[in-house]
Amino acid sequence: MGHDDGRILGIPEIDGALSTALPPGWMAVLTGSSGSGAPLLAKQFANAGVGSTPVLFYTTYERTLDVEEAFEAFGWDASAIKIVNLADEYYDRVLVRGLEVAQAREQGLTLDQIRIDHPRDRVGSRFSLTSRMLSDLAAIDTPFRLVLDSVDFFFEVLQASEVTTVARQIRYRCQSVGGQALLTVHSRGHDRAFTGALEDLADVVFDLRSEPKGTRYETTLYVEKVRNRPDLQRIARARIAESGWAIDEPDRPG
């Protein structure tokens, strides 16, 4: 990895091989449906970068407090990570202001009156999720670690092609300054052409799947893609330990 100690997911059995195969700057995609534990693995990825690079964690569906408590539950230092709640910012700067405009119009106010009575609305519609995040990256000229958890929210508020463009920009920035980014996708209901495009852009693709086995759930971590190194694809049973996700036993036949 060059600039850090080779931690990727914070799982030694996975990190060892990948850290020697990846360039200094790369982007990964993590897929995992509801209940799989993918959000925890995304936080573990962020924590693995603490101490070696600036770490940015963008959440689009959890409360900031819930993110912080999840970090602290596993002994990870949430204060060492910049947590940005994009969903809250979008709600405050776009949805709430749009509601204010609708209410004002319902009261019979003209557009000019709305602009006078609600001056914040002048800039509300110009708020851009992508610009908000990319401006943070533009300000960093050193290696960094970034998590976007999850891309699903972007698919809700942007055109799918715009989501792909955002991913390209993140990957380009990673390659430029040696950054490492993880984009998570929780829903499998998106257009496969666009989720496939994200995976094509990624240097690494992880998939976390949880399936019922008798009276409990068994979780499997798939390393589905490692750019130029298909020999590093893996299937491993995983479990949650005191320090986060860990490999439960040697790989099963793929």
NORBELZI-V194151 format. One record per helix or strand of 3 or more residues. SS is the DSSP state (2 for helix, 1 for strand). FROM is the first residue (numbers start at 1). TO is the last residue. Records with the same first field share a line. If there is no record, write none. Layout:
SS: FROM-TO ; FROM-TO
This chain:
2: 12-21 ; 38-48 ; 64-73 ; 78-80 ; 86-106 ; 111-117 ; 121-124 ; 129-138 ; 152-157 ; 160-177 ; 192-201 ; 230-232
1: 26-31 ; 54-59 ; 82-85 ; 144-149 ; 180-185 ; 204-213 ; 216-226 ; 234-241 ; 244-247
